[in-house]
Amino acid sequence: MSGAAAVAAVDWGTTRLRAWLLDNSGKVLAEQRGDDGLITAREKGFAKVLEGHLAAMGAPETLPVIICGMAGSRQGWIEAPYVSVPAPIGAILAGAARIEGERRDIRIVPGLAQHLADAPDVMRGEETQLAGAGLPAKGRHLVCMPGTHSKWVVVEDGAVAGFGTWPTGELFSVLAAHSILKHSLGEHPAAVVPDSPYFRQWCQRALGEGGDVSSKLFAIRAAGLLQDLKADEAAACLSGLLIGGEIASAKRRYGAGEAPVVLIVSGALAALYGAALGFAGLAFRTVDADEAVRAGLVEAARENGMIGDAQ
């Protein structure tokens, strides 16, 4: 460890947990990752799971902890109440809920709720990535955060104005495992690469038809029967179709805008969404999701007085 730890930052999801010891400037001093998400922590105990990871990183007993994600859900450690949009990002972070009865100062960042009658929506965890994405304080910015439940967010002058969820990753998993397409993709769908001609063609097809994907899904199965479409090619077709449909739908809802789309992403999805945004004619800039969530957690710790300003 190269410096003094100022805070432990934790991104606590449904199935996974990522924890870091950070100094006052946000530099990573130690890191832990594990399959200790919400589901596991509810059985083992949230405090026990957290303390195990902190001990493995050598965290002092009084080190404060800032958490985002599903640990703050109704099924989590405590429910960190949703903040209704529109809301300034700084005000969202400052409302972190404190865990009572613990020797440490432990707080969980609240999620966001959109109460529109025709578009109710919620998020947890992504609000912290927004805070750490380096968005300009002024102007309108459209943000895309791919994942199991992809989020598209409109930020105006430093405040979240609205957002929408496209369950693209979940749809892929469900269709691949529990629909007629499982016979086309095989038991273990192949990884999809952005330079696949099948990914490109089916993504462009969805984009060109405004995001209409349901009428195209069975064509993947038919192509396997009639055109000898292989399993890895079918996976690329489905991925391209769903991602293209998501982008076409989001573009229709929010418009392209003058500024590039801010793509907050990490891993293999970065290349797939980058290619798909290019097919859609949308300029974008990429922000690493891991770096964004860490920076956002540091900002949340500052907003709640858990650590001071960086020197």
N, C-alpha and C positions, 0 to 999 in steps of 0.2 A: 504494500500500500504506500503510495508516494506522497500523501498529504493527509490532512485532518478531515474526517468525514463530518459533514454538516447536516446531512439528512439522508434517510433511506427513502427511495422512491420505488413504488410498486404499481405495476400494471396488472390488475387481477381480473382475468377473464373467466369465461364459463368453464373452460377445460385446461387453460394454461395460466401460469404465473411467471412474471418477469420482475426481478428485483435488482436494484442497483444501490450501492453506496456512492454518494456524490459529495464533492467538496462544495464550497460556497459559490464557486463559479459554474458548477454543473459538470465538472470533469468526473468521469467514471473511475472510481477507485477499486470497486469489486462488483461482481455480477453473479446472479443466480437465476436459473431458469428451471422450470419443472412442470410436471403434470399435476399441479396442485391448485387447479382452478376451483371455481365455485362449487362444483359437484363434489369434489374430493374434500374440500375444506369444510363443507357442511357436516361431513361424517367425522372428520378428525378433530375439528375445532379450528376456527380461524386464527385465534391467538397462538395455538400450538404450531400451526403451519408457518405462520409469519415468524415466530421466534426461532423456529428451526432454520429458516433461510437466513435470518439475521445473524444467528450464531455461526453459521457456515461462512459468512462473510467477515466475521470478526467485528461486528457492530457493537459499540459501547451500549451498556444497559439503558442509558438515558437518551439515546439518539432518537430524535423525532422521526416520525414516519408519515409520509403523504402517499395516499392511494387513489387510483382511479379505476373505473371499470365495474364489473358485476359484483364485486364485494359490497358495493353500495346499493344493490338492488333490493327489492322486497324480500327475495330469497337469500340475501347475502348476510354479511356480518351485522350491519344495521342498514336501514333504508336512509340513504342520503336523498332528501326530497328533490324532485325535479325542479329546475328553474324554467319558467315559461319564457318562450321567445316571443318577441324580440328581446334580446338581453346583451349587454356589453360583456365581452369575454372576460375582462378583469373582474367584473361583479360575479360572474359564474364561479370563478375559481375561489373568490373570497368567501363563498358560502359553504366551504367544506364542513362536513359534519364530524364532530369529535366523538371518538369511542370513549365512553366513560368507564372508570374502574380499572384502567390499565396504568402501569407505572410509567409508560412512555406517553408522549403527546402523539396520538395517532388520529389522523383525520382522512376523510374520504370525500373526494370531489363529487359534487352533485352532477347528475345527468341533465339533459334538456328535454323539454316537452313542448310539442306543438299542438295547440288545441283547436285548430281549424276544423270546422264541422265536416268538410269534404276531404281533409287531408290530415287526420290525427297521426302523430308520430312521436317517437321517443328515441333517445340515444344515450349510451353510457360509455365513456372512454374516449370517444372521438372528440368530445369538446376539449379534452386536454391536448390532443394532437393539434387541434386548431390553435390553441394558445402558444404552442411551441413551433409553429410553422413559419414564423417570420413574416406574417401577412402585413402589408403596409397599413398604417393607422387610418388612412383616408382612402376613399373610393369603394367601388363595388368589386367583390372578388368571388368567383365561383370555384368551389373546392370539391374535388372528387376523392373519396376515400374507399378504395376497393376492399372487398373482403367477403366473408360469408353473407353479411348484410351490408352491401355497399351504401355509403352515404354520399349524397350531394348536398352541399351547404352553400347558402348565399350569405356572405359577410359584407356588411355595409358600414363603413366608417368605424371599424373595430367592434361591431356588434353582430351577433348572429340574427339575421332577419328571418330565416326560414330554412327548412331542409326537407329532404325526402329520402326514403329507404328503398333500395332495390335488392331483394334477397337473391342475388345472382349466384353466389357460391353455394347457397343452400339448394337452390333449384337444380344446379348441376349435380350435386350429390344425390338428391332425391330421385331425379330422373335417371341417373346412371345406375342406381341401385334398386329402384322400386317401380320402374315403368317398363314398357315394352322395349325401351332403348337399352336396357341392360343386356339384351341379346346381341346388340350391335357393338357396345363398348367393351364387353367382357367383364370378368369379375373384378379386375383391378385396372381401371382406365389409365391409359398411358398419359404421361406428362405432355402438355401441349406447349409447343414452341411458337413464337410469333411469326417466324418466317415460313410456317406451314402454308402451302397454297390453299389448303382446305380451311384453315382458320381465317385467312384473308377473304376467300370467296364468300363464306357464310356470314362473316362479320359485315362485309360490304352489302350482302343481300339484306340483312336486317336493317342496316343504316338506310339503304335505298328505299325501303318500304316503310319507313317511319317507326320501326321497332316492332312490327308485327311478327312475333315469333311462334305463337301457338299453332298457326296454320302450317308452319314449316317443320315442326318437330317430327312428325311421322315420316316426313320425306327422308330423314336420316336412316330410319329403319328400312324404308323402301329402297334406298340407294344401296344398302347392304345386300338386299335380296336380288335386285335387278342390275346393279352396276358394280358388284364385287367390292364395295366400300369396306376397307379393312378396319379393325377395331381402333387402331391409333388414329386413323383418318376420321372415323366417326366421332372420337373424342374431340378432335380439333374442330369438327363441324359444329358440335354442340356448344363448345366454348365460344367460338366465334359468333354463333347465333345469339347466345345469351348476352355476351358482353356488348355486341353491336346493338342489340335491342335495348339494353340499359342506357347506352350513350345516346341513342336516338330519342328515347323517351325523355331523358334528362335535358337534352338540348331543346326539345320541343317545350318543356315546362319552363326552363330558366333562360333560354336564349344563349347565344354564343358569347356575347359581351365583347368589350374592347380588350380587356386584359386577358392574358393566357390563363387557361384552367390550371389551378394549383392541384397537382396530383400527389397526394400524401400516401405513400405506399412503400412496401419493402418486399423482397423476395421475387419469386417468379412472376407475380402479378404485375410488377413494374413494367416488364417488357411487353406483356400482353396488352395492358391498358394503354401503354405508350403507342404501340402499333395501332390499336383500335382508334385512339383519338386522332392519330395521323390520318387514318382512312376516312374519318369524319370531317377532316379539314379543320380541326381545332388545334390551335397552338397551345402548348402547355409547358409548365416547368415542374420538375419533380422534387419533392421533399421526402427524405428518408423517414419512414413512419417511426422507427425506433428512436431516432434522434429527436423527432418532434415530440413524442410522448415524454421523453426524459426532460426536454427543455420546458414542456408545459407543466410537468410536475414540480420542477424547480420554481417556476413562476407561481404556481399554486402555493408552495411553501412560503414564498415571500409574501404573497397576498394575505396569508393567514398569520404572519408574524412568527413563523417557525424558524426562519433563518433571516439574516440581514441581507442587504444589497451586496452584490459582488463588488469587490475592491478593484 
